[in-house]
């Protein structure tokens, strides 16, 4: 970090005061300076830059520009839209190091993970480019003679994207890249905790659009807090809202969007468990558990929060886990020697402390104690010790998602019981089993197994690839983003029946004559 010059990174990413105007949502306009958002790095507590918040008038202007751009974009052939997304991916390749560094500095995740996040963006651009030639509909057999029936997929219009601080750029790109090739235009409200990475992405896509003679309204950025999210969710001009964040936020977005019969994709909280059976490869299990629990300082939706370990190997695995935690290096995430960076801010630190206190009050026994770290290199006050508590599965705190590196470990006797424990939480995002036994693995993946949107075997709960549909059940919200056929949620389906006969036969054999 000491040799990383953040000012130079910002410059190379075209983050100049002039460009911060984008963040107000005024396309090539001026910022509303009074109500700024300061972006403070959790790495060292320093101000990175400030952006203006969008005013209601700015917002109306943005949506008007987006709506206007949609008229042009929806008529652009999808493979041409894919070509523009491909070029965006190429620019991301060029800027990978700088953007990954900025993600790491603004959000606090390790540089490796920051670069990985940009790689996810590149990957989704490649995926979307291919997809732009594969937005297939079905052809159906008509029951009437001389009739042809088929379906086609059309764009929805303006897609609102509300993203969270923990994946400040990748989750936006999953949504935006797919939405664009589908013919939609996007209005992005990033987390107010990570506004600068959003400006960097906007600078890149604006350049690509300009080079192709396309209007900026195809990609709009609006910065602000909760009230802006509410404005977006309640806006009938926004056909689809894709929101990532807490279950509390998701519930209010869901109600606002449903009340106007809009569409939503929700990717909310997780409470992800790994079941480690007596047939597991414990070396693989250990690495998966530790990366899942401490990666991104426990701030992924997919972070491993619970380990459900078979009684026969419980003590041995526990010992290995404690030993692994003693080797963790916590510190500046831009220093590649460190495994764990800071939490996002002081509120997150307070939530971590509160969860630890609650766990203790419910009877949890900490085998690795948690604490807020102080002293040299920890001046931002956001660095915490990843910790592990032995718990009973029914503790309330164990059923709650705390965005911090707190790992709960519990014992089981039979696989059915382990699966019951795993499923008995309100959330349903990701899950995993560690076993070399095919019966156990297949049972876990069966309908009576994991109830989550993601279920893995011999892989941890985090680190999903973009090619699969990403999302989960229950309080995770039910939405699916990124790969597989998740694109269908970004389009409207139209069923077309064409009569090329000289009669008008009615369906269901109804006769009607004049
Ligand atoms: C999130 O935490 O919201 O599967 C997204 C993963 C990443 C994405 C996480 N590819 O951990």
Boltz pocket constraint, residues with backbone or C-beta under 6 A from the ligand:
constraints:
  - pocket:
      binder: B
      contacts: [[A, 120], [A, 166], [A, 167], [A, 171], [A, 244], [A, 299], [A, 300], [A, 301], [A, 302], [A, 461], [A, 462], [A, 463], [A, 464], [A, 465]]
      max_distance: 6.0
